[in-house]
Amino acid sequence: MIDKVGLLLIRDHKLLLCRKARGTQFLILPGGKREAGESSLECLARELHEELGDVEAIAPEFVGVYQHVAAGEAGKHVRIELYRAELTGSPSAQSEIAELVWFSPQGDWSTVSPSIAEKILPDLIARGILIGK
């Protein structure tokens, strides 16, 4: 099981997603794998700095935990602990991130990772956090 912490950043009914430079073409959430001894919020802060540059999550709020098939890693599963927050600064693609995309839930769900398409988006829509198709 891959243990990750992710950011849910929503602006104008769209969520910020990332496309990695290699490994998978699916859009994924900003965030990443927890390191040994790291708390969820420490992991989130480190990963956001690595992937999005000089930004910081403002008052992160726990959204939920989602488990599903990992994007681009055959036979593996991912556990995503998701936090909603706004960011200070302007996010820009850094490190292994090729581009940032503002994804609309009315868009093409086949472009997002299986965990987002099959677990996270349906839950966020059902809970009224996002507006669905």
Buried (B, 14 or more C-beta within 10 A) or exposed (E): EBBBBBBBBBEEEBBBBBBBEEEEEBBBBBBBEBEEEBEBBEBBBBBBBBBBBEBBBEEBEEBBEBEBBBBBEEEEEBBBBBBBBBBEEEBEBBEEBEEBBBBBBEBEBEBBBBBBBBBBBBBBBEEEBBEEE
